[in-house]
Amino acid sequence: MASVKIGLNPMIVAQVSQPGADFEIVEREMPKPGVGEVRIKVQACGICHSDVVVKDGRWPGLRYPRVPGHEVVGIIDELGAGVSVWTMGQRVGVGWHGGQDGTCLYCRRGDFRNCRNLKISGISYDGGYQQYMVAPVEALAAIPGSLTSVEAAPLLCAGLTTYNSLRHSGALPGDLVVVEGIGGLGHLGVQYASKLGYKVVAIGRGSGNATFAEKLGAAVYIDSTATDAAKELQKMGGAQVILATAPSSKAMSALIDGLAPNGRLLVVGASLDAIEVTPLQLITGSRALQGWSSGTPADAEDTLLFSELTGVRAMIETYPLEKASEAYARMLSGQARFRVVLTM
């Protein structure tokens, strides 16, 4: 473990010192919360594929060294000046939404998710790959008592993104809703879609996921390597919503013709290559293509409470903080089933 000169209160941190560098396990002095901030004793932090933007330097203007992590759960152990609503010892979470300016046009309209000066946990400031972190109060979500910190962590990003996008998709109970991909996002998406009352079709590569998808709540499983999934969806009347969770733009493009009239391809799986669609594909049937990003802390609390009520849980592999490099590589390999969480 590398060492640096520290004060009397050291903590362990997994940091990226420069773009493309491996994680360094170092000691730092515990941070002090400023005005409107709290310090959190981190108990668990999920590793998300989006952390690659920190690891590989893909975020413009990112300052190093930086500590990633935006699926954070822990205990408030110090309050900054002016903090009155949150209390010492309260268990809280911090997701992707790390704070908003409250003054831009979108904030004034209540659309904090699209704040022009949005803060992002683990990007705008150090995230949860550390024993203690500081966060502004506008980033905090309360954690229900029945969820363990490890259970709650991935629900603050993967869970929030899939649940929040589905509940705003316009689909009604009984509608045909498709979840493309049975991975870190998709295995949660199938569960949420089922609990929301949709007729759920899961699409994956290979026949091996069929039984698993049905256990998660899918009524039908389609193996995209063995059949034309879009044609199969049209045989069922077409999909009102296709939740695209696997980061493959080619796979997303192939499903557009499976949408019903007024159907929507809802993209939550991040990919850098282009989705290919013709204007005629969208014009015919008044179809729509939409992206969706995460949600606010209030949305996170809704997600956690819904998960608590319905029993939706992520499948999780845990690693100690000191093995952040190994845990990150496991996530990146695509072999984890299905979320990787660091524990402190």
C-alpha positions in Angstrom: 0.0 0.0 0.0 1.4 3.4 -1.0 1.6 5.9 1.8 1.4 9.7 2.0 1.9 12.1 4.9 -1.3 12.3 6.9 -2.7 13.7 10.1 -4.0 11.9 13.1 -7.2 10.6 11.4 -6.2 8.4 8.4 -8.5 6.6 6.1 -8.1 4.2 3.3 -8.9 5.3 -0.3 -8.9 3.6 -3.7 -7.9 6.4 -6.1 -7.1 6.9 -9.7 -4.0 9.1 -10.0 -4.2 9.8 -13.7 -6.3 8.6 -16.7 -5.7 4.9 -17.4 -3.8 4.3 -14.2 -4.6 1.3 -12.0 -6.2 1.9 -8.6 -3.9 3.0 -5.8 -4.7 2.1 -2.2 -3.5 5.0 -0.2 -4.0 6.7 3.1 -5.6 10.2 3.3 -6.7 12.4 6.1 -10.4 12.2 6.8 -12.3 15.0 5.0 -14.2 17.7 6.9 -17.7 18.6 5.7 -18.3 22.2 4.6 -21.4 24.3 4.8 -24.5 22.3 3.7 -22.5 19.0 3.6 -22.2 15.8 5.6 -19.5 13.3 6.1 -20.5 9.7 5.6 -18.7 6.7 7.0 -19.0 4.4 4.0 -20.3 0.9 4.5 -20.8 -0.2 0.9 -20.2 1.2 -2.6 -21.2 -0.4 -5.8 -19.0 -0.5 -8.9 -20.8 0.7 -12.0 -19.7 0.4 -15.6 -20.0 4.2 -15.7 -16.9 4.4 -13.4 -14.9 3.7 -16.6 -15.1 7.5 -17.4 -13.0 8.2 -14.3 -10.7 5.2 -14.7 -9.9 6.0 -18.3 -10.3 9.8 -18.3 -13.3 10.0 -20.6 -15.0 12.8 -18.7 -14.0 16.3 -19.9 -12.2 18.5 -17.3 -11.9 15.7 -14.8 -9.3 16.4 -12.1 -7.0 13.8 -10.7 -6.4 12.1 -8.4 -10.0 11.1 -8.2 -12.0 8.6 -6.1 -14.9 7.0 -8.2 -18.1 5.6 -6.8 -21.7 6.7 -7.1 -23.6 3.8 -5.4 -22.7 4.7 -1.9 -24.4 3.7 1.4 -23.1 4.7 4.8 -23.7 6.4 8.2 -23.6 10.2 8.7 -20.8 10.7 11.2 -20.4 14.5 11.0 -22.6 17.4 10.0 -21.4 20.5 8.3 -22.6 24.0 9.2 -26.3 24.7 8.3 -27.3 21.1 8.1 -30.6 20.6 10.0 -32.7 18.0 8.3 -30.2 15.1 8.4 -29.0 13.6 11.7 -25.9 12.0 13.1 -26.0 8.2 12.8 -28.6 8.3 10.0 -28.0 5.8 7.2 -28.0 7.5 3.8 -27.1 6.9 0.2 -25.5 8.9 -2.6 -26.1 8.0 -6.2 -25.1 9.5 -9.6 -27.0 12.7 -8.9 -24.5 14.5 -6.7 -26.2 17.9 -6.4 -27.7 20.7 -8.5 -27.3 24.4 -8.6 -31.0 25.2 -8.0 -30.8 28.3 -10.2 -30.7 27.1 -13.8 -33.9 27.1 -15.9 -34.3 23.3 -15.5 -33.9 23.5 -11.7 -36.4 26.4 -11.5 -38.9 24.1 -13.3 -38.2 21.3 -10.9 -36.2 19.2 -13.4 -33.2 18.7 -11.2 -32.1 15.6 -13.1 -31.2 17.8 -16.0 -29.6 20.6 -14.1 -27.2 22.6 -16.4 -24.5 22.4 -13.6 -25.2 19.0 -12.3 -22.7 17.6 -9.8 -21.9 13.9 -10.2 -20.7 11.8 -7.3 -17.3 10.4 -8.0 -16.7 12.8 -10.8 -17.4 16.3 -9.6 -16.1 15.3 -6.2 -14.6 12.1 -4.6 -17.1 9.3 -4.4 -17.5 6.1 -2.4 -14.3 4.0 -3.1 -13.1 5.2 0.3 -13.9 4.8 4.0 -15.3 8.3 4.5 -16.7 10.7 1.9 -18.2 14.2 2.0 -21.4 14.9 0.1 -23.8 17.9 -0.2 -27.2 17.4 1.5 -29.0 17.7 -1.9 -27.4 14.4 -2.9 -28.6 12.4 0.0 -31.3 9.7 0.0 -32.6 8.0 3.1 -32.1 4.2 3.3 -35.0 2.0 4.4 -34.2 -0.1 7.5 -34.9 -3.5 6.0 -32.4 -3.1 3.2 -28.8 -3.9 4.1 -26.2 -1.4 3.0 -24.8 -4.0 0.4 -28.3 -4.6 -0.9 -29.1 -0.9 -1.2 -25.9 0.2 -2.9 -26.6 -1.0 -6.5 -30.2 0.1 -6.3 -29.0 3.7 -6.1 -27.8 3.5 -9.8 -28.7 0.3 -11.6 -32.0 0.0 -9.7 -32.8 3.7 -9.9 -32.1 3.9 -13.6 -34.3 0.9 -14.6 -37.2 1.6 -12.2 -37.3 5.3 -12.8 -37.2 4.9 -16.6 -39.9 2.3 -16.6 -42.3 4.2 -14.4 -42.0 7.2 -16.7 -42.1 5.2 -19.9 -45.9 5.6 -20.5 -46.5 1.9 -20.4 -49.6 0.7 -18.5 -50.2 -2.5 -16.5 -50.7 -5.3 -19.0 -48.7 -3.7 -21.8 -46.0 -5.7 -23.5 -42.6 -4.4 -22.1 -39.3 -5.8 -23.3 -36.1 -5.8 -21.4 -33.1 -6.2 -23.7 -30.1 -7.8 -21.9 -30.1 -9.9 -18.7 -27.0 -8.3 -17.0 -26.4 -5.8 -14.3 -29.2 -3.5 -15.4 -31.4 -6.0 -17.2 -31.8 -8.5 -14.3 -33.2 -5.6 -12.3 -35.2 -4.3 -15.2 -37.0 -7.6 -15.6 -37.9 -7.7 -11.9 -39.2 -4.1 -11.8 -41.2 -4.5 -15.1 -42.8 -7.6 -13.7 -43.7 -5.9 -10.3 -45.1 -2.9 -12.2 -47.6 -5.2 -13.8 -46.3 -5.4 -17.4 -46.3 -8.5 -19.6 -42.5 -8.9 -19.7 -40.4 -10.2 -22.5 -36.7 -10.7 -21.9 -34.2 -10.8 -24.7 -30.7 -12.2 -24.3 -28.0 -14.0 -26.2 -28.2 -17.7 -26.0 -30.7 -20.1 -24.5 -29.0 -20.4 -21.2 -30.7 -17.4 -19.6 -34.3 -18.6 -20.4 -35.0 -20.2 -17.0 -33.3 -17.5 -15.1 -35.2 -14.7 -16.9 -38.5 -16.5 -16.1 -37.5 -16.7 -12.4 -37.0 -13.0 -12.5 -40.5 -12.4 -13.8 -40.3 -12.7 -17.6 -43.4 -14.3 -19.3 -41.4 -14.9 -22.5 -37.7 -15.3 -23.3 -36.3 -14.7 -26.7 -32.8 -15.9 -27.7 -31.6 -13.2 -30.2 -28.9 -15.5 -31.6 -31.5 -18.1 -32.7 -34.3 -15.9 -34.0 -35.3 -12.4 -35.3 -36.4 -10.8 -32.1 -38.1 -7.9 -33.7 -40.3 -10.3 -35.8 -41.1 -12.3 -32.7 -42.2 -9.2 -30.9 -44.5 -8.2 -33.8 -46.1 -11.7 -33.6 -47.1 -10.7 -30.0 -48.5 -7.3 -31.2 -45.4 -5.3 -30.8 -43.7 -3.8 -27.7 -45.0 -0.7 -26.0 -41.6 -0.2 -24.5 -38.2 -1.8 -25.1 -35.8 -1.1 -22.3 -32.4 -1.4 -23.8 -30.0 -2.3 -21.0 -27.1 -4.1 -22.8 -24.5 -1.6 -24.1 -24.7 -2.7 -27.7 -26.1 -0.2 -30.2 -26.2 -2.9 -32.9 -28.5 -5.0 -30.7 -30.7 -1.9 -30.0 -30.9 -1.1 -33.7 -32.1 -4.5 -34.5 -35.1 -4.2 -32.1 -36.7 -1.0 -33.4 -39.0 -2.8 -35.8 -40.3 -4.8 -32.8 -42.1 -1.7 -31.4 -45.8 -1.3 -31.5 -47.5 1.8 -32.8 -46.6 4.6 -30.3 -43.9 2.3 -28.9 -40.7 3.6 -27.4 -37.1 2.3 -27.4 -35.9 3.5 -24.0 -32.1 3.5 -23.9 -30.3 3.1 -20.5 -27.3 1.0 -21.6 -24.4 3.3 -22.4 -22.5 2.7 -25.6 -20.3 4.9 -27.7 -21.3 3.6 -31.1 -24.3 4.9 -33.1 -27.8 3.5 -33.0 -28.9 3.0 -36.6 -32.5 3.9 -37.4 -34.2 5.3 -40.5 -36.7 8.2 -40.3 -39.3 5.8 -41.9 -38.9 3.4 -39.0 -39.9 6.1 -36.5 -42.5 7.8 -38.7 -44.3 4.5 -39.3 -46.3 3.8 -36.2 -45.2 7.1 -34.5 -42.4 5.3 -32.7 -39.9 7.1 -30.4 -36.3 6.7 -29.4 -35.4 8.1 -26.0 -32.5 8.0 -23.6 -32.8 8.0 -19.8 -30.3 8.9 -17.1 -30.7 7.9 -13.4 -32.8 10.2 -11.2 -32.8 12.5 -8.2 -32.3 11.4 -4.5 -36.1 11.6 -4.2 -36.4 9.1 -7.1 -33.8 7.0 -5.4 -35.9 6.8 -2.2 -38.9 5.8 -4.3 -36.8 3.1 -5.9 -35.6 1.8 -2.5 -39.1 1.8 -1.0 -40.6 0.0 -4.0 -37.8 -2.5 -3.9 -38.4 -3.0 -0.2 -42.1 -3.5 -0.8 -41.9 -5.9 -3.7 -38.7 -7.8 -2.9 -36.7 -6.7 -5.9 -33.0 -7.2 -5.2 -29.8 -7.2 -7.2 -27.6 -10.3 -7.4 -24.3 -9.1 -5.8 -20.6 -10.1 -5.5 -18.7 -8.3 -2.8 -15.0 -7.4 -2.4 -13.2 -5.5 0.3 -12.1 -1.9 -0.5 -8.4 -3.0 -0.6 -9.3 -5.2 -3.6 -10.8 -2.4 -5.7 -8.7 -3.2 -8.7 -9.8 -6.9 -8.7 -13.4 -5.9 -8.2 -13.3 -3.3 -11.0 -11.8 -5.9 -13.4 -14.5 -8.4 -12.4 -17.2 -5.8 -13.3 -15.5 -4.9 -16.5 -15.1 -8.6 -17.6 -18.9 -9.0 -17.8 -18.6 -12.2 -15.8 -20.0 -10.9 -12.5 -23.5 -12.0 -11.6 -24.5 -9.2 -11.6 -23.4 -6.2 -9.5 -20.1 -5.8 -7.8 -20.0 -4.0 -4.4 -17.1 -2.9 -2.3 -17.4 -3.2 1.4 -15.6 -1.2 4.1 
